[in-house]
C-alpha cells in the first residue's frame, strides 16, 4: 500500500504543479520575466521556480522555467525526490 501511496502522491503533486505552470506562464508572458507575483504564486503552492537560460528576454522570445516540489517518498527512495515540470512561454503572447 505504501507504493500505491507514493505513486498517487507523485501524480497529485505533478498535476498541481502542471496546472500551476499555466497560470505562471500567463504572468511571465505579460511581465516579460519571472517577477515577484509569479514567485509568490509558486511559493504559496509550496513549490519553487527557477529560470533556465536567458534572463533578459525581449518580446517574442521564449522564457524557459522549471517549477518543482520536493517529496519524501514512503517506500520508493530513501532521499527526497524532486517532482518538476519544465515549460517555456513566449514573452508578449498573452498581451
N, C-alpha and C positions, 0 to 999 in steps of 0.2 A: 504493500500500500504506500510505502514511502516513495517508491519510484514513480508511481502514478501522481502522488502529491507534488513531486518535483516537476514532472512534465506539465502538469496543469498550471503550476505557479509560473513556470517559464513562459508558457503560452499566454497567460494572463498579463504578465509584465511586458512581453513583446507586443501584444495587441495594444496595450495602453501607450507605450512609447511610439508605436506606429501611428496611432491616431493623434498623439501629441505633436508628432513631426509635421502633420498637415497644418495645424494651427501656427506652429513656429515658422513654417515656410511662408505663410502669408505675412507674418510680421517682418521677416527678413527681407522679403521681396519689396515691401513698402518702404522700409527704412534703409535698405541697401547694405545692411551689415547685421551681425548678431549684436543687438543692443540690450540694455538692461531689462526691457519688457519681455523679451524672449527668454533671457536667462532666468528672470523671476518666474515665468510660467513653467519652465522646465524644473526649476528647483522646488516649486510648490508641489510638483508631482513626485518629488523625491528622486529626481534623476539629475544628470549632468549633461552639459552641451559643450562641444569643442568644435572650433572651425578647422577645416582641413584645407590647407593651401592659401590662396590669395586673400590677404587681409584688407585690401582696399579695392574691391571690385567696382567697376563702372556699370552704368545702365546697360543691360543686355548681356552682361557676363554672369557666370554661374558662381554661386556661393555653395560650397560643399561643407557639410557639417555632420557630426555624429552625436546622437543622443543615446546615452547609455545609463544603465542602472546596475548596481551590484546586487547579487543574490547569493545567499548562503544556502546551498542545497542540503537536503536531508540525507541523501544517500549517493547522489551522482558523483560528488567530488568532496575532497576534504577542504579545499580552498574556496574562496569566493569566486563566483562566476560573473562575467560581465555580459549582460544582455544588451545588445545595441542594434540600432538602425543607422545606416548612413544614407543621407539624402542630399540632393542638390536642388537649388531653386534659382531661377533667373531673376536678377535684380530688375525691378520695374515691371515685372509681368502682371502683378495684381493692381497696378496703379491705374 
